[in-house]
Amino acid sequence: MNGPDIEFDAFLAAGEFHIQHCGACGKYVFYPRLVCDGCGHPELEWRRASGRGTVYAASTVNRRADKGGPYNVVLVDLEEGPRMMSCVQGIANDEVRSGMAVTARIDAAPSGGLRVVFEPAAAAP
């Protein structure tokens, strides 16, 4: 049996954003886990995420230009309930705001592999 992080990465590789759901208490879970962080139930199922969310908080990390320049870090409340850390692409860092509606997409991570990033909902395809 693969660990939940490997299963999550496999969904991303297939072009799908999935999160776990607990059948015992009904809670959606993110980051991938072995047991529900709400009730401790050991059997979580994967469900395709809507990809819709709202920026809860945002910050800009100021990095030297030779290291790639500044980037934003956001906490996004997913429509299903969990909160995840990511970034918003497609707009300037200083335009990212709390309360902004965003849509997820899968993107290449700078360190290799794939990751979930967000775009402003109006700019998303």
Backbone atoms as SQL, in Angstrom:
CREATE TABLE atoms (id INTEGER PRIMARY KEY, chain TEXT, resi INTEGER, resn TEXT, atom TEXT, x REAL, y REAL, z REAL);
INSERT INTO atoms VALUES
  (1, 'A', 1, 'MET', 'N', 0.834, -1.182, 0.000),
  (2, 'A', 1, 'MET', 'CA', 0.000, 0.000, 0.000),
  (3, 'A', 1, 'MET', 'C', 0.884, 1.252, 0.000),
  (4, 'A', 2, 'ASN', 'N', 0.580, 2.173, -0.890),
  (5, 'A', 2, 'ASN', 'CA', 1.316, 3.427, -0.933),
  (6, 'A', 2, 'ASN', 'C', 0.842, 4.354, 0.175),
  (7, 'A', 3, 'GLY', 'N', 1.754, 5.210, 0.635),
  (8, 'A', 3, 'GLY', 'CA', 1.374, 6.224, 1.606),
  (9, 'A', 3, 'GLY', 'C', 0.485, 7.264, 0.954),
  (10, 'A', 4, 'PRO', 'N', -0.269, 8.030, 1.751),
  (11, 'A', 4, 'PRO', 'CA', -1.202, 8.996, 1.177),
  (12, 'A', 4, 'PRO', 'C', -0.524, 10.096, 0.370),
  (13, 'A', 5, 'ASP', 'N', 0.708, 10.456, 0.706),
  (14, 'A', 5, 'ASP', 'CA', 1.404, 11.483, -0.073),
  (15, 'A', 5, 'ASP', 'C', 1.738, 10.976, -1.473),
  (16, 'A', 6, 'ILE', 'N', 2.062, 9.704, -1.582),
  (17, 'A', 6, 'ILE', 'CA', 2.355, 9.115, -2.894),
  (18, 'A', 6, 'ILE', 'C', 1.075, 9.032, -3.730),
  (19, 'A', 7, 'GLU', 'N', -0.043, 8.682, -3.087),
  (20, 'A', 7, 'GLU', 'CA', -1.323, 8.634, -3.800),
  (21, 'A', 7, 'GLU', 'C', -1.719, 10.035, -4.281),
  (22, 'A', 8, 'PHE', 'N', -1.533, 11.054, -3.427),
  (23, 'A', 8, 'PHE', 'CA', -1.836, 12.435, -3.800),
  (24, 'A', 8, 'PHE', 'C', -1.013, 12.834, -5.025),
  (25, 'A', 9, 'ASP', 'N', 0.287, 12.538, -4.998),
  (26, 'A', 9, 'ASP', 'CA', 1.161, 12.854, -6.131),
  (27, 'A', 9, 'ASP', 'C', 0.729, 12.125, -7.400),
  (28, 'A', 10, 'ALA', 'N', 0.236, 10.891, -7.275),
  (29, 'A', 10, 'ALA', 'CA', -0.229, 10.133, -8.441),
  (30, 'A', 10, 'ALA', 'C', -1.460, 10.796, -9.059),
  (31, 'A', 11, 'PHE', 'N', -2.365, 11.307, -8.223),
  (32, 'A', 11, 'PHE', 'CA', -3.514, 12.039, -8.755),
  (33, 'A', 11, 'PHE', 'C', -3.048, 13.283, -9.514),
  (34, 'A', 12, 'LEU', 'N', -2.094, 14.025, -8.935),
  (35, 'A', 12, 'LEU', 'CA', -1.574, 15.209, -9.620),
  (36, 'A', 12, 'LEU', 'C', -0.960, 14.830, -10.962),
  (37, 'A', 13, 'ALA', 'N', -0.206, 13.734, -10.995),
  (38, 'A', 13, 'ALA', 'CA', 0.427, 13.281, -12.241),
  (39, 'A', 13, 'ALA', 'C', -0.622, 12.932, -13.296),
  (40, 'A', 14, 'ALA', 'N', -1.812, 12.518, -12.848),
  (41, 'A', 14, 'ALA', 'CA', -2.908, 12.210, -13.771),
  (42, 'A', 14, 'ALA', 'C', -3.720, 13.460, -14.113),
  (43, 'A', 15, 'GLY', 'N', -3.288, 14.623, -13.591),
  (44, 'A', 15, 'GLY', 'CA', -3.973, 15.874, -13.877),
  (45, 'A', 15, 'GLY', 'C', -5.198, 16.124, -13.024),
  (46, 'A', 16, 'GLU', 'N', -5.263, 15.474, -11.838),
  (47, 'A', 16, 'GLU', 'CA', -6.434, 15.596, -10.970),
  (48, 'A', 16, 'GLU', 'C', -6.034, 16.022, -9.567),
  (49, 'A', 17, 'PHE', 'N', -6.823, 16.921, -8.990),
  (50, 'A', 17, 'PHE', 'CA', -6.631, 17.377, -7.616),
  (51, 'A', 17, 'PHE', 'C', -7.660, 16.664, -6.744),
  (52, 'A', 18, 'HIS', 'N', -7.189, 15.769, -5.898),
  (53, 'A', 18, 'HIS', 'CA', -8.047, 15.015, -4.991),
  (54, 'A', 18, 'HIS', 'C', -7.671, 15.327, -3.546),
  (55, 'A', 19, 'ILE', 'N', -8.667, 15.281, -2.668),
  (56, 'A', 19, 'ILE', 'CA', -8.426, 15.366, -1.230),
  (57, 'A', 19, 'ILE', 'C', -9.161, 14.198, -0.578),
  (58, 'A', 20, 'GLN', 'N', -8.803, 13.925, 0.654),
  (59, 'A', 20, 'GLN', 'CA', -9.397, 12.792, 1.353),
  (60, 'A', 20, 'GLN', 'C', -10.693, 13.196, 2.051),
  (61, 'A', 21, 'HIS', 'N', -11.574, 12.204, 2.195),
  (62, 'A', 21, 'HIS', 'CA', -12.851, 12.395, 2.873),
  (63, 'A', 21, 'HIS', 'C', -13.048, 11.250, 3.861),
  (64, 'A', 22, 'CYS', 'N', -13.512, 11.603, 5.059),
  (65, 'A', 22, 'CYS', 'CA', -13.767, 10.606, 6.097),
  (66, 'A', 22, 'CYS', 'C', -15.238, 10.205, 6.052),
  (67, 'A', 23, 'GLY', 'N', -15.488, 8.933, 5.801),
  (68, 'A', 23, 'GLY', 'CA', -16.862, 8.440, 5.767),
  (69, 'A', 23, 'GLY', 'C', -17.489, 8.359, 7.146),
  (70, 'A', 24, 'ALA', 'N', -16.661, 8.323, 8.190),
  (71, 'A', 24, 'ALA', 'CA', -17.198, 8.205, 9.554),
  (72, 'A', 24, 'ALA', 'C', -17.761, 9.522, 10.061),
  (73, 'A', 25, 'CYS', 'N', -17.044, 10.637, 9.859),
  (74, 'A', 25, 'CYS', 'CA', -17.510, 11.927, 10.400),
  (75, 'A', 25, 'CYS', 'C', -17.880, 12.931, 9.309),
  (76, 'A', 26, 'GLY', 'N', -17.569, 12.614, 8.045),
  (77, 'A', 26, 'GLY', 'CA', -17.936, 13.492, 6.936),
  (78, 'A', 26, 'GLY', 'C', -16.965, 14.622, 6.659),
  (79, 'A', 27, 'LYS', 'N', -15.855, 14.676, 7.379),
  (80, 'A', 27, 'LYS', 'CA', -14.887, 15.756, 7.215),
  (81, 'A', 27, 'LYS', 'C', -13.973, 15.494, 6.019),
  (82, 'A', 28, 'TYR', 'N', -13.654, 16.580, 5.279),
  (83, 'A', 28, 'TYR', 'CA', -12.619, 16.503, 4.254),
  (84, 'A', 28, 'TYR', 'C', -11.284, 16.804, 4.918),
  (85, 'A', 29, 'VAL', 'N', -10.245, 16.136, 4.443),
  (86, 'A', 29, 'VAL', 'CA', -8.942, 16.209, 5.089),
  (87, 'A', 29, 'VAL', 'C', -7.877, 16.619, 4.076),
  (88, 'A', 30, 'PHE', 'N', -7.062, 17.588, 4.446),
  (89, 'A', 30, 'PHE', 'CA', -5.859, 17.943, 3.694),
  (90, 'A', 30, 'PHE', 'C', -4.875, 18.469, 4.725),
  (91, 'A', 31, 'TYR', 'N', -3.749, 18.103, 4.682),
  (92, 'A', 31, 'TYR', 'CA', -2.771, 17.394, 3.919),
  (93, 'A', 31, 'TYR', 'C', -3.042, 15.892, 4.021),
  (94, 'A', 32, 'PRO', 'N', -2.673, 15.113, 2.983),
  (95, 'A', 32, 'PRO', 'CA', -2.945, 13.682, 3.015),
  (96, 'A', 32, 'PRO', 'C', -2.444, 13.008, 4.297),
  (97, 'A', 33, 'ARG', 'N', -3.310, 12.191, 4.876),
  (98, 'A', 33, 'ARG', 'CA', -3.029, 11.549, 6.166),
  (99, 'A', 33, 'ARG', 'C', -3.431, 10.085, 6.138),
  (100, 'A', 34, 'LEU', 'N', -2.970, 9.362, 7.145),
  (101, 'A', 34, 'LEU', 'CA', -3.354, 7.956, 7.315),
  (102, 'A', 34, 'LEU', 'C', -4.678, 7.813, 8.043),
  (103, 'A', 35, 'VAL', 'N', -4.996, 8.786, 8.922),
  (104, 'A', 35, 'VAL', 'CA', -6.249, 8.753, 9.679),
  (105, 'A', 35, 'VAL', 'C', -6.884, 10.140, 9.654),
  (106, 'A', 36, 'CYS', 'N', -8.185, 10.192, 9.877),
  (107, 'A', 36, 'CYS', 'CA', -8.909, 11.457, 9.923),
  (108, 'A', 36, 'CYS', 'C', -8.411, 12.282, 11.097),
  (109, 'A', 37, 'ASP', 'N', -8.091, 13.555, 10.851),
  (110, 'A', 37, 'ASP', 'CA', -7.637, 14.406, 11.938),
  (111, 'A', 37, 'ASP', 'C', -8.804, 14.960, 12.756),
  (112, 'A', 38, 'GLY', 'N', -10.031, 14.612, 12.373),
  (113, 'A', 38, 'GLY', 'CA', -11.202, 15.017, 13.129),
  (114, 'A', 38, 'GLY', 'C', -11.639, 13.971, 14.132),
  (115, 'A', 39, 'CYS', 'N', -11.719, 12.711, 13.655),
  (116, 'A', 39, 'CYS', 'CA', -12.241, 11.650, 14.525),
  (117, 'A', 39, 'CYS', 'C', -11.299, 10.467, 14.694),
  (118, 'A', 40, 'GLY', 'N', -10.203, 10.446, 13.946),
  (119, 'A', 40, 'GLY', 'CA', -9.241, 9.353, 14.072),
  (120, 'A', 40, 'GLY', 'C', -9.584, 8.111, 13.265),
  (121, 'A', 41, 'HIS', 'N', -10.643, 8.175, 12.460),
  (122, 'A', 41, 'HIS', 'CA', -11.037, 7.018, 11.640),
  (123, 'A', 41, 'HIS', 'C', -9.911, 6.671, 10.660),
  (124, 'A', 42, 'PRO', 'N', -9.557, 5.376, 10.563),
  (125, 'A', 42, 'PRO', 'CA', -8.397, 4.989, 9.749),
  (126, 'A', 42, 'PRO', 'C', -8.669, 4.768, 8.260),
  (127, 'A', 43, 'GLU', 'N', -9.893, 4.933, 7.813),
  (128, 'A', 43, 'GLU', 'CA', -10.178, 4.683, 6.403),
  (129, 'A', 43, 'GLU', 'C', -10.695, 5.955, 5.739),
  (130, 'A', 44, 'LEU', 'N', -9.812, 6.593, 5.001),
  (131, 'A', 44, 'LEU', 'CA', -10.171, 7.803, 4.269),
  (132, 'A', 44, 'LEU', 'C', -10.254, 7.470, 2.786),
  (133, 'A', 45, 'GLU', 'N', -11.232, 8.061, 2.105),
  (134, 'A', 45, 'GLU', 'CA', -11.350, 7.840, 0.665),
  (135, 'A', 45, 'GLU', 'C', -10.980, 9.116, -0.069),
  (136, 'A', 46, 'TRP', 'N', -10.496, 8.946, -1.286),
  (137, 'A', 46, 'TRP', 'CA', -10.112, 10.089, -2.104),
  (138, 'A', 46, 'TRP', 'C', -11.312, 10.558, -2.903),
  (139, 'A', 47, 'ARG', 'N', -11.491, 11.878, -2.933),
  (140, 'A', 47, 'ARG', 'CA', -12.548, 12.489, -3.745),
  (141, 'A', 47, 'ARG', 'C', -11.947, 13.657, -4.511),
  (142, 'A', 48, 'ARG', 'N', -12.428, 13.821, -5.733),
  (143, 'A', 48, 'ARG', 'CA', -11.948, 14.936, -6.553),
  (144, 'A', 48, 'ARG', 'C', -12.385, 16.252, -5.915),
  (145, 'A', 49, 'ALA', 'N', -11.448, 17.165, -5.725),
  (146, 'A', 49, 'ALA', 'CA', -11.743, 18.476, -5.153),
  (147, 'A', 49, 'ALA', 'C', -12.385, 19.367, -6.210),
  (148, 'A', 50, 'SER', 'N', -13.234, 20.278, -5.767),
  (149, 'A', 50, 'SER', 'CA', -13.877, 21.205, -6.703),
  (150, 'A', 50, 'SER', 'C', -12.856, 22.149, -7.327),
  (151, 'A', 51, 'GLY', 'N', -11.772, 22.425, -6.587),
  (152, 'A', 51, 'GLY', 'CA', -10.765, 23.367, -7.059),
  (153, 'A', 51, 'GLY', 'C', -11.093, 24.808, -6.706),
  (154, 'A', 52, 'ARG', 'N', -12.257, 25.032, -6.118),
  (155, 'A', 52, 'ARG', 'CA', -12.650, 26.393, -5.740),
  (156, 'A', 52, 'ARG', 'C', -12.248, 26.674, -4.294),
  (157, 'A', 53, 'GLY', 'N', -11.834, 27.914, -4.056),
  (158, 'A', 53, 'GLY', 'CA', -11.458, 28.293, -2.713),
  (159, 'A', 53, 'GLY', 'C', -11.441, 29.792, -2.535),
  (160, 'A', 54, 'THR', 'N', -11.114, 30.199, -1.311),
  (161, 'A', 54, 'THR', 'CA', -11.043, 31.605, -0.946),
  (162, 'A', 54, 'THR', 'C', -9.744, 31.848, -0.197),
  (163, 'A', 55, 'VAL', 'N', -9.023, 32.891, -0.580),
  (164, 'A', 55, 'VAL', 'CA', -7.782, 33.226, 0.124),
  (165, 'A', 55, 'VAL', 'C', -8.137, 33.649, 1.551),
  (166, 'A', 56, 'TYR', 'N', -7.574, 32.940, 2.510),
  (167, 'A', 56, 'TYR', 'CA', -7.762, 33.269, 3.921),
  (168, 'A', 56, 'TYR', 'C', -6.738, 34.318, 4.362),
  (169, 'A', 57, 'ALA', 'N', -5.477, 34.129, 3.958),
  (170, 'A', 57, 'ALA', 'CA', -4.395, 35.049, 4.309),
  (171, 'A', 57, 'ALA', 'C', -3.339, 34.993, 3.217),
  (172, 'A', 58, 'ALA', 'N', -2.623, 36.108, 3.044),
  (173, 'A', 58, 'ALA', 'CA', -1.580, 36.177, 2.016),
  (174, 'A', 58, 'ALA', 'C', -0.392, 36.970, 2.534),
  (175, 'A', 59, 'SER', 'N', 0.782, 36.590, 2.052),
  (176, 'A', 59, 'SER', 'CA', 2.012, 37.281, 2.407),
  (177, 'A', 59, 'SER', 'C', 2.950, 37.218, 1.215),
  (178, 'A', 60, 'THR', 'N', 3.806, 38.213, 1.097),
  (179, 'A', 60, 'THR', 'CA', 4.815, 38.203, 0.044),
  (180, 'A', 60, 'THR', 'C', 6.173, 37.935, 0.671),
  (181, 'A', 61, 'VAL', 'N', 6.875, 36.967, 0.097),
  (182, 'A', 61, 'VAL', 'CA', 8.240, 36.650, 0.523),
  (183, 'A', 61, 'VAL', 'C', 9.176, 37.397, -0.410),
  (184, 'A', 62, 'ASN', 'N', 9.990, 38.271, 0.161),
  (185, 'A', 62, 'ASN', 'CA', 10.927, 39.051, -0.653),
  (186, 'A', 62, 'ASN', 'C', 12.241, 38.293, -0.768),
  (187, 'A', 63, 'ARG', 'N', 12.495, 37.851, -1.983),
  (188, 'A', 63, 'ARG', 'CA', 13.686, 37.060, -2.283),
  (189, 'A', 63, 'ARG', 'C', 14.525, 37.850, -3.273),
  (190, 'A', 64, 'ARG', 'N', 15.828, 37.706, -3.179),
  (191, 'A', 64, 'ARG', 'CA', 16.726, 38.395, -4.114),
  (192, 'A', 64, 'ARG', 'C', 16.383, 38.023, -5.553),
  (193, 'A', 65, 'ALA', 'N', 16.599, 38.973, -6.455),
  (194, 'A', 65, 'ALA', 'CA', 16.291, 38.760, -7.871),
  (195, 'A', 65, 'ALA', 'C', 17.049, 37.566, -8.440),
  (196, 'A', 66, 'ASP', 'N', 18.309, 37.379, -8.025),
  (197, 'A', 66, 'ASP', 'CA', 19.091, 36.260, -8.558),
  (198, 'A', 66, 'ASP', 'C', 18.604, 34.908, -8.026),
  (199, 'A', 67, 'LYS', 'N', 17.706, 34.927, -7.053),
  (200, 'A', 67, 'LYS', 'CA', 17.105, 33.700, -6.507),
  (201, 'A', 67, 'LYS', 'C', 15.666, 33.524, -6.978),
  (202, 'A', 68, 'GLY', 'N', 15.228, 34.383, -7.920),
  (203, 'A', 68, 'GLY', 'CA', 13.885, 34.260, -8.476),
  (204, 'A', 68, 'GLY', 'C', 12.945, 35.398, -8.149),
  (205, 'A', 69, 'GLY', 'N', 13.360, 36.287, -7.264),
  (206, 'A', 69, 'GLY', 'CA', 12.525, 37.439, -6.930),
  (207, 'A', 69, 'GLY', 'C', 11.415, 37.101, -5.956),
  (208, 'A', 70, 'PRO', 'N', 10.599, 38.089, -5.620),
  (209, 'A', 70, 'PRO', 'CA', 9.538, 37.890, -4.634),
  (210, 'A', 70, 'PRO', 'C', 8.456, 36.929, -5.130),
  (211, 'A', 71, 'TYR', 'N', 7.781, 36.305, -4.183),
  (212, 'A', 71, 'TYR', 'CA', 6.653, 35.419, -4.491),
  (213, 'A', 71, 'TYR', 'C', 5.662, 35.495, -3.339),
  (214, 'A', 72, 'ASN', 'N', 4.418, 35.091, -3.606),
  (215, 'A', 72, 'ASN', 'CA', 3.406, 35.122, -2.561),
  (216, 'A', 72, 'ASN', 'C', 3.179, 33.732, -1.981),
  (217, 'A', 73, 'VAL', 'N', 2.778, 33.731, -0.739),
  (218, 'A', 73, 'VAL', 'CA', 2.373, 32.516, -0.032),
  (219, 'A', 73, 'VAL', 'C', 0.976, 32.790, 0.504),
  (220, 'A', 74, 'VAL', 'N', 0.047, 31.877, 0.249),
  (221, 'A', 74, 'VAL', 'CA', -1.322, 32.064, 0.694),
  (222, 'A', 74, 'VAL', 'C', -1.820, 30.850, 1.462),
  (223, 'A', 75, 'LEU', 'N', -2.782, 31.093, 2.327),
  (224, 'A', 75, 'LEU', 'CA', -3.591, 30.037, 2.921),
  (225, 'A', 75, 'LEU', 'C', -4.939, 30.131, 2.228),
  (226, 'A', 76, 'VAL', 'N', -5.384, 29.026, 1.647),
  (227, 'A', 76, 'VAL', 'CA', -6.640, 28.994, 0.907),
  (228, 'A', 76, 'VAL', 'C', -7.608, 28.059, 1.620),
  (229, 'A', 77, 'ASP', 'N', -8.805, 28.569, 1.893),
  (230, 'A', 77, 'ASP', 'CA', -9.879, 27.726, 2.413),
  (231, 'A', 77, 'ASP', 'C', -10.557, 27.085, 1.218),
  (232, 'A', 78, 'LEU', 'N', -10.409, 25.764, 1.089),
  (233, 'A', 78, 'LEU', 'CA', -11.049, 25.048, -0.007),
  (234, 'A', 78, 'LEU', 'C', -12.557, 24.990, 0.221),
  (235, 'A', 79, 'GLU', 'N', -13.306, 24.932, -0.853),
  (236, 'A', 79, 'GLU', 'CA', -14.771, 24.862, -0.763),
  (237, 'A', 79, 'GLU', 'C', -15.213, 23.685, 0.120),
  (238, 'A', 80, 'GLU', 'N', -14.449, 22.610, 0.112),
  (239, 'A', 80, 'GLU', 'CA', -14.806, 21.421, 0.892),
  (240, 'A', 80, 'GLU', 'C', -14.519, 21.581, 2.387),
  (241, 'A', 81, 'GLY', 'N', -13.734, 22.596, 2.757),
  (242, 'A', 81, 'GLY', 'CA', -13.477, 22.833, 4.173),
  (243, 'A', 81, 'GLY', 'C', -12.024, 22.950, 4.592),
  (244, 'A', 82, 'PRO', 'N', -11.124, 22.086, 4.110),
  (245, 'A', 82, 'PRO', 'CA', -9.734, 22.189, 4.560),
  (246, 'A', 82, 'PRO', 'C', -9.067, 23.487, 4.112),
  (247, 'A', 83, 'ARG', 'N', -8.046, 23.861, 4.826),
  (248, 'A', 83, 'ARG', 'CA', -7.220, 25.021, 4.487),
  (249, 'A', 83, 'ARG', 'C', -5.871, 24.493, 4.014),
  (250, 'A', 84, 'MET', 'N', -5.364, 25.034, 2.903),
  (251, 'A', 84, 'MET', 'CA', -4.067, 24.592, 2.402),
  (252, 'A', 84, 'MET', 'C', -3.174, 25.777, 2.063),
  (253, 'A', 85, 'MET', 'N', -1.877, 25.551, 2.128),
  (254, 'A', 85, 'MET', 'CA', -0.893, 26.567, 1.767),
  (255, 'A', 85, 'MET', 'C', -0.521, 26.393, 0.300),
  (256, 'A', 86, 'SER', 'N', -0.381, 27.513, -0.395),
  (257, 'A', 86, 'SER', 'CA', -0.020, 27.475, -1.805),
  (258, 'A', 86, 'SER', 'C', 0.448, 28.868, -2.226),
  (259, 'A', 87, 'CYS', 'N', 0.189, 29.210, -3.486),
  (260, 'A', 87, 'CYS', 'CA', 0.466, 30.548, -4.005),
  (261, 'A', 87, 'CYS', 'C', -0.602, 30.878, -5.036),
  (262, 'A', 88, 'VAL', 'N', -0.740, 32.167, -5.335),
  (263, 'A', 88, 'VAL', 'CA', -1.659, 32.622, -6.381),
  (264, 'A', 88, 'VAL', 'C', -0.804, 33.124, -7.532),
  (265, 'A', 89, 'GLN', 'N', -1.065, 32.598, -8.710),
  (266, 'A', 89, 'GLN', 'CA', -0.337, 32.994, -9.900),
  (267, 'A', 89, 'GLN', 'C', -1.250, 33.773, -10.827),
  (268, 'A', 90, 'GLY', 'N', -0.648, 34.490, -11.764),
  (269, 'A', 90, 'GLY', 'CA', -1.427, 35.208, -12.770),
  (270, 'A', 90, 'GLY', 'C', -1.723, 36.648, -12.424),
  (271, 'A', 91, 'ILE', 'N', -1.345, 37.089, -11.217),
  (272, 'A', 91, 'ILE', 'CA', -1.505, 38.495, -10.836),
  (273, 'A', 91, 'ILE', 'C', -0.284, 38.906, -10.013),
  (274, 'A', 92, 'ALA', 'N', -0.103, 40.209, -9.860),
  (275, 'A', 92, 'ALA', 'CA', 1.013, 40.716, -9.061),
  (276, 'A', 92, 'ALA', 'C', 0.833, 40.325, -7.599),
  (277, 'A', 93, 'ASN', 'N', 1.938, 40.102, -6.920),
  (278, 'A', 93, 'ASN', 'CA', 1.889, 39.705, -5.508),
  (279, 'A', 93, 'ASN', 'C', 1.077, 40.666, -4.656),
  (280, 'A', 94, 'ASP', 'N', 1.191, 41.964, -4.914),
  (281, 'A', 94, 'ASP', 'CA', 0.479, 42.939, -4.082),
  (282, 'A', 94, 'ASP', 'C', -1.014, 43.030, -4.403),
  (283, 'A', 95, 'GLU', 'N', -1.479, 42.279, -5.403),
  (284, 'A', 95, 'GLU', 'CA', -2.908, 42.232, -5.726),
  (285, 'A', 95, 'GLU', 'C', -3.621, 41.063, -5.045),
  (286, 'A', 96, 'VAL', 'N', -2.866, 40.156, -4.451),
  (287, 'A', 96, 'VAL', 'CA', -3.464, 39.005, -3.768),
  (288, 'A', 96, 'VAL', 'C', -4.038, 39.492, -2.446),
  (289, 'A', 97, 'ARG', 'N', -5.312, 39.201, -2.205),
  (290, 'A', 97, 'ARG', 'CA', -6.014, 39.709, -1.028),
  (291, 'A', 97, 'ARG', 'C', -6.795, 38.605, -0.309),
  (292, 'A', 98, 'SER', 'N', -6.929, 38.754, 0.985),
  (293, 'A', 98, 'SER', 'CA', -7.822, 37.892, 1.758),
  (294, 'A', 98, 'SER', 'C', -9.238, 38.062, 1.217),
  (295, 'A', 99, 'GLY', 'N', -9.975, 36.971, 1.134),
  (296, 'A', 99, 'GLY', 'CA', -11.344, 36.997, 0.629),
  (297, 'A', 99, 'GLY', 'C', -11.452, 36.808, -0.864),
  (298, 'A', 100, 'MET', 'N', -10.326, 36.792, -1.578),
  (299, 'A', 100, 'MET', 'CA', -10.311, 36.631, -3.031),
  (300, 'A', 100, 'MET', 'C', -10.719, 35.203, -3.404),
  (301, 'A', 101, 'ALA', 'N', -11.645, 35.081, -4.351),
  (302, 'A', 101, 'ALA', 'CA', -12.028, 33.770, -4.869),
  (303, 'A', 101, 'ALA', 'C', -10.939, 33.278, -5.816),
  (304, 'A', 102, 'VAL', 'N', -10.551, 32.023, -5.660),
  (305, 'A', 102, 'VAL', 'CA', -9.487, 31.443, -6.474),
  (306, 'A', 102, 'VAL', 'C', -9.895, 30.064, -6.981),
  (307, 'A', 103, 'THR', 'N', -9.203, 29.635, -8.021),
  (308, 'A', 103, 'THR', 'CA', -9.423, 28.320, -8.610),
  (309, 'A', 103, 'THR', 'C', -8.084, 27.595, -8.723),
  (310, 'A', 104, 'ALA', 'N', -8.087, 26.326, -8.362),
  (311, 'A', 104, 'ALA', 'CA', -6.862, 25.519, -8.365),
  (312, 'A', 104, 'ALA', 'C', -6.502, 25.051, -9.765),
  (313, 'A', 105, 'ARG', 'N', -5.212, 24.872, -9.946),
  (314, 'A', 105, 'ARG', 'CA', -4.695, 24.190, -11.134),
  (315, 'A', 105, 'ARG', 'C', -3.406, 23.491, -10.724),
  (316, 'A', 106, 'ILE', 'N', -3.001, 22.539, -11.516),
  (317, 'A', 106, 'ILE', 'CA', -1.788, 21.771, -11.241),
  (318, 'A', 106, 'ILE', 'C', -0.658, 22.381, -12.052),
  (319, 'A', 107, 'ASP', 'N', 0.488, 22.557, -11.390),
  (320, 'A', 107, 'ASP', 'CA', 1.626, 23.237, -12.007),
  (321, 'A', 107, 'ASP', 'C', 2.905, 22.500, -11.617),
  (322, 'A', 108, 'ALA', 'N', 3.950, 22.712, -12.386),
  (323, 'A', 108, 'ALA', 'CA', 5.263, 22.151, -12.053),
  (324, 'A', 108, 'ALA', 'C', 5.827, 22.884, -10.843),
  (325, 'A', 109, 'ALA', 'N', 6.331, 22.140, -9.890),
  (326, 'A', 109, 'ALA', 'CA', 6.962, 22.734, -8.706),
  (327, 'A', 109, 'ALA', 'C', 8.392, 23.115, -9.045),
  (328, 'A', 110, 'PRO', 'N', 8.897, 24.228, -8.489),
  (329, 'A', 110, 'PRO', 'CA', 10.277, 24.636, -8.773),
  (330, 'A', 110, 'PRO', 'C', 11.304, 23.555, -8.424),
  (331, 'A', 111, 'SER', 'N', 11.008, 22.766, -7.413),
  (332, 'A', 111, 'SER', 'CA', 11.951, 21.727, -6.974),
  (333, 'A', 111, 'SER', 'C', 11.733, 20.394, -7.693),
  (334, 'A', 112, 'GLY', 'N', 10.846, 20.382, -8.677),
  (335, 'A', 112, 'GLY', 'CA', 10.524, 19.150, -9.386),
  (336, 'A', 112, 'GLY', 'C', 9.184, 18.614, -8.915),
  (337, 'A', 113, 'GLY', 'N', 8.580, 17.747, -9.692),
  (338, 'A', 113, 'GLY', 'CA', 7.276, 17.215, -9.332),
  (339, 'A', 113, 'GLY', 'C', 6.172, 18.207, -9.671),
  (340, 'A', 114, 'LEU', 'N', 5.014, 17.959, -9.098),
  (341, 'A', 114, 'LEU', 'CA', 3.848, 18.790, -9.366),
  (342, 'A', 114, 'LEU', 'C', 3.289, 19.343, -8.065),
  (343, 'A', 115, 'ARG', 'N', 2.528, 20.437, -8.166),
  (344, 'A', 115, 'ARG', 'CA', 1.916, 21.058, -6.996),
  (345, 'A', 115, 'ARG', 'C', 0.592, 21.693, -7.400),
  (346, 'A', 116, 'VAL', 'N', -0.223, 22.012, -6.402),
  (347, 'A', 116, 'VAL', 'CA', -1.476, 22.720, -6.631),
  (348, 'A', 116, 'VAL', 'C', -1.210, 24.202, -6.385),
  (349, 'A', 117, 'VAL', 'N', -1.524, 25.029, -7.370),
  (350, 'A', 117, 'VAL', 'CA', -1.432, 26.481, -7.250),
  (351, 'A', 117, 'VAL', 'C', -2.820, 27.047, -7.561),
  (352, 'A', 118, 'PHE', 'N', -2.983, 28.340, -7.333),
  (353, 'A', 118, 'PHE', 'CA', -4.284, 28.959, -7.567),
  (354, 'A', 118, 'PHE', 'C', -4.143, 30.160, -8.477),
  (355, 'A', 119, 'GLU', 'N', -5.265, 30.493, -9.120),
  (356, 'A', 119, 'GLU', 'CA', -5.392, 31.688, -9.946),
  (357, 'A', 119, 'GLU', 'C', -6.630, 32.410, -9.478),
  (358, 'A', 120, 'PRO', 'N', -6.705, 33.732, -9.689),
  (359, 'A', 120, 'PRO', 'CA', -7.959, 34.428, -9.384),
  (360, 'A', 120, 'PRO', 'C', -9.097, 33.754, -10.155),
  (361, 'A', 121, 'ALA', 'N', -10.227, 33.567, -9.520),
  (362, 'A', 121, 'ALA', 'CA', -11.335, 32.830, -10.135),
  (363, 'A', 121, 'ALA', 'C', -11.752, 33.423, -11.473),
  (364, 'A', 122, 'ALA', 'N', -11.748, 34.748, -11.598),
  (365, 'A', 122, 'ALA', 'CA', -12.153, 35.382, -12.860),
  (366, 'A', 122, 'ALA', 'C', -11.171, 35.100, -13.983),
  (367, 'A', 123, 'ALA', 'N', -9.890, 34.832, -13.650),
  (368, 'A', 123, 'ALA', 'CA', -8.865, 34.607, -14.668),
  (369, 'A', 123, 'ALA', 'C', -8.700, 33.126, -14.994),
  (370, 'A', 124, 'ALA', 'N', -9.338, 32.257, -14.213),
  (371, 'A', 124, 'ALA', 'CA', -9.166, 30.819, -14.422),
  (372, 'A', 124, 'ALA', 'C', -9.968, 30.366, -15.634),
  (373, 'A', 125, 'PRO', 'N', -9.442, 29.359, -16.362),
  (374, 'A', 125, 'PRO', 'CA', -10.153, 28.864, -17.548),
  (375, 'A', 125, 'PRO', 'C', -11.428, 28.126, -17.202);
